Amino acid sequence: MIIVTGAAGFIGSCLVSALNHQGFRDIILVDDFSHVEKEKNLEGKIFSSKVDREEFIDWLKENHKLVQFIFHIGARTDTTEFDSKIFDKLNLNYSKDVWNSCVEFGLPVVYASSAATYGDGALGYMDNHDVIPSLKPLNPYGDSKNDFDKWVLLQERKPYFWAGLKFFNVYGPNEYHKGRMASVIFHAFNQIQTKGSVNLFRSHRADFEDGKQLRDFVYVKDVVSVCLFLMNNRKHSGIYNLGTGTARSFLDLALATFNASGSDPKINFVDIPEDIRDKYQYFTEASMEKLKSAGYINNFHSLEEGIADYVTNYLIPHRYF
């Protein structure tokens, strides 16, 4: 039996699909299932049962002997939310409860961290455990993820295998429900369909041209591939970056989306909203040597390859993974 928290969400539902494709059927889905906009993410998925997020820890006490692996993907991911109490409850304290249960019952776990922990990148993007206590995220979401990473590293008792994954800018199918927090590719595609042009953020820093802000965009199919690798190779516990290792510009992203959509490029630049302007990351790029040294050898989709697959096979026909 495999558990996936956040199973109705973007990455969680893609992970359930990937598990199904690998022949896994005995899967327990954990989430807040009251959000009807997420229901389509789970259509066609094969699983054993659903467990409400609030009931999961008690459920695990009763059923832990049946569990083989836990993917703790569920989290509050809104980087524009500034109420730290929400993140303390859902991201920090809930994750502690999951971790402590894994320790108590001897269960391996992979959990979702975030590249938001790196803040403005002043300390680089190396997934070195020694750096984590010094990182300064730019928002409460990043703080909550880094606070849990720091807490994990201080624990004397750990699961026999565990891994934290610092997700960089993940994009791909099953993010229809995410609204403002959906990927730039998703928003760019919809802008192309409705008005034939794409809005990108204007740069508010002299050292970056408009549209030349750089991020490490990673396709969700690569993310779940790494998750499955860690489940099947429980040898090297630790906190890992999960990006492609190559930063690309938002301009590159927009042009690739126009190309996949079969449309001529038309790009407008707009100001970054004031509520996130001083929290905006202008550059992220994952150092991927640590994951490779753990044995992960699969190639990652290039930005153009990932966008072509996403637009052609999912966004245009409005399909789910």
PEPE-V885420 format. One record per residue. OMEGA is omega in degrees with one decimal (none if undefined). D_LAST is the distance of its C-alpha to the last C-alpha in Angstrom with 1 decimal. Layout:
# PEPE-V885420
OMEGA/D_LAST, OMEGA/D_LAST
This chain:
# PEPE-V885420
179.8/21.5, 179.7/19.0, 174.1/18.6, 172.2/15.9, -173.9/17.4, -170.3/15.6, -179.7/12.9, -178.0/12.1, -174.8/11.9, -175.5/9.8, -179.2/10.3, -178.7/11.0, 175.5/8.0, 177.0/6.0, 177.2/9.3, 178.3/9.4, 179.5/6.5, 176.5/8.6, 176.4/11.6, -179.6/10.9, 177.4/10.6, 177.1/13.8, 179.4/15.5, -178.8/15.7, -177.1/16.0, -175.5/18.6, 175.4/16.7, -179.8/18.2, 179.3/16.2, 179.5/18.4, 166.1/18.2, -171.7/20.1, -179.7/18.6, -178.7/21.0, -173.8/18.7, -177.8/17.7, 179.2/15.6, -171.8/12.9, -178.2/13.0, 177.5/10.2, -175.3/7.8, 179.1/9.2, 179.0/9.7, 178.7/9.6, 177.7/9.5, -178.6/12.8, -177.2/15.1, -179.1/18.9, 175.1/19.5, 176.7/19.0, 178.7/21.6, -177.9/22.6, -177.1/22.8, -176.8/26.6, -169.6/27.2, -176.4/25.3, 176.4/28.2, 178.3/30.5, -177.5/28.0, 177.5/27.8, -177.6/31.6, -170.3/31.7, -171.9/28.9, -178.5/28.8, -179.7/30.4, -171.8/27.3, 178.3/24.9, -174.2/24.2, 177.1/22.0, 168.9/20.9, 179.4/18.1, -175.8/19.5, -175.1/16.8, 179.0/18.0, 167.0/20.3, -170.7/21.7, -176.0/20.5, -178.7/22.5, 177.7/24.7, 175.7/26.9, -176.2/27.9, 174.5/31.3, -174.8/32.2, -180.0/32.4, 178.2/33.0, -179.5/29.4, 176.9/28.1, -178.2/30.9, -170.2/29.8, -174.8/26.0, -175.4/25.6, -173.8/28.9, 177.5/30.6, 178.7/27.6, 174.7/26.4, 179.2/30.0, 178.0/29.9, -179.7/26.8, -178.1/28.6, 176.1/31.9, 178.0/30.4, 176.8/28.9, -176.6/32.4, -173.5/34.2, 176.7/32.2, -176.0/31.6, 175.3/27.8, -176.1/25.8, 166.8/23.5, -179.2/21.2, -178.1/21.1, 166.1/19.8, -175.8/22.5, 173.1/22.4, 175.2/24.0, 177.8/25.6, -176.0/28.1, 178.6/29.7, -177.4/31.0, 177.2/32.7, -176.9/32.5, 179.7/36.2, 179.4/35.9, -176.0/33.4, 176.2/29.9, -179.0/31.0, 178.3/29.4, -178.0/32.9, -177.4/33.6, -177.1/37.1, -170.2/35.8, 179.8/33.6, -177.1/36.5, -177.1/37.7, -178.9/34.5, 178.6/34.7, -175.2/31.5, -177.6/31.8, -178.6/30.4, 176.7/30.3, 178.7/26.6, 176.6/27.4, -176.7/30.6, 179.3/28.8, 179.7/26.6, 177.3/29.6, 178.9/31.8, 176.2/29.6, -179.6/29.6, 179.5/33.3, 179.4/33.8, -175.9/31.9, 179.1/34.1, -175.2/37.2, 175.4/36.4, 179.9/38.8, -178.6/36.8, 172.3/33.3, -178.6/30.8, 168.7/31.6, 177.0/28.3, 176.1/26.5, 171.2/24.5, -175.9/23.8, 177.3/21.2, 179.6/22.2, 172.6/19.0, -174.9/20.0, -175.8/18.3, 177.0/14.5, 176.5/12.3, -175.7/8.9, 177.4/5.9, 175.8/6.5, -178.3/10.1, -173.5/11.5, -166.0/13.8, 176.6/15.4, -177.1/18.2, -175.5/20.7, 174.9/18.8, -175.9/15.7, 177.4/15.9, 177.4/18.6, 179.2/16.3, -179.1/14.7, 179.5/18.3, 179.3/19.7, -178.1/17.5, 176.4/18.5, 177.9/22.1, -178.3/22.2, -174.0/21.2, -175.6/23.7, 174.6/26.6, 179.0/26.2, -179.1/26.6, 173.6/25.1, 172.6/26.8, 179.1/27.0, 171.3/29.0, 176.5/32.6, 175.2/33.9, 175.7/36.4, -175.9/37.7, -176.2/40.2, 175.7/38.7, 174.1/35.4, 177.5/35.3, 178.7/33.1, -177.8/29.5, 171.1/30.4, -170.6/29.2, 176.2/27.2, 173.1/24.1, -178.7/22.0, -176.6/18.5, -177.2/16.0, -175.1/12.4, 177.8/10.0, 175.2/9.3, 178.3/13.0, -177.8/13.3, 175.3/11.6, 177.6/13.6, 177.6/16.7, 179.8/16.1, 176.9/16.0, -178.3/19.0, 176.6/20.9, -175.9/20.3, -178.6/21.8, -171.9/24.5, -173.1/26.2, -170.0/29.1, 178.8/29.3, 176.8/28.8, 177.7/28.7, -173.5/26.9, 165.2/24.9, 172.4/23.6, 172.5/20.0, 176.9/20.0, -174.7/20.6, -179.2/24.4, 177.7/24.8, 178.1/25.4, -176.7/24.7, 175.1/26.0, 175.5/24.5, 174.9/26.4, -179.5/24.6, -178.4/21.3, -178.9/22.5, 178.2/24.0, 179.2/20.8, 174.3/18.9, -178.0/21.9, -179.9/21.9, -179.9/18.2, -178.3/19.0, -175.8/22.3, 176.1/24.4, -176.6/27.6, 171.4/27.5, -171.6/29.2, 175.2/29.0, 178.7/30.8, -178.6/31.6, -180.0/31.9, 171.4/33.3, 179.4/31.2, -174.4/31.6, -175.9/34.6, 178.5/32.9, -171.9/30.7, -178.3/33.0, 177.5/34.8, -170.9/31.7, 177.3/29.8, -179.9/28.9, -179.3/30.1, 169.4/29.1, 176.3/26.8, -175.9/26.3, 165.9/25.3, -171.2/27.8, -177.1/25.8, -176.5/28.8, 178.3/28.5, 178.6/25.1, -180.0/26.3, 176.2/29.5, 174.7/27.6, -179.9/26.4, -173.7/23.0, -177.9/23.5, 174.6/20.1, 175.2/20.0, 173.4/17.8, 168.0/16.3, 179.0/19.0, -179.5/18.4, 179.6/18.8, -179.2/16.4, -179.7/13.6, 179.5/14.3, 179.1/14.7, -178.0/11.3, -176.9/9.8, -173.6/12.4, -172.0/12.7, -176.8/9.3, -175.1/7.6, -179.1/10.7, 177.9/13.2, -177.8/11.8, 179.1/10.2, 176.6/6.8, 177.7/3.8, none/0.0
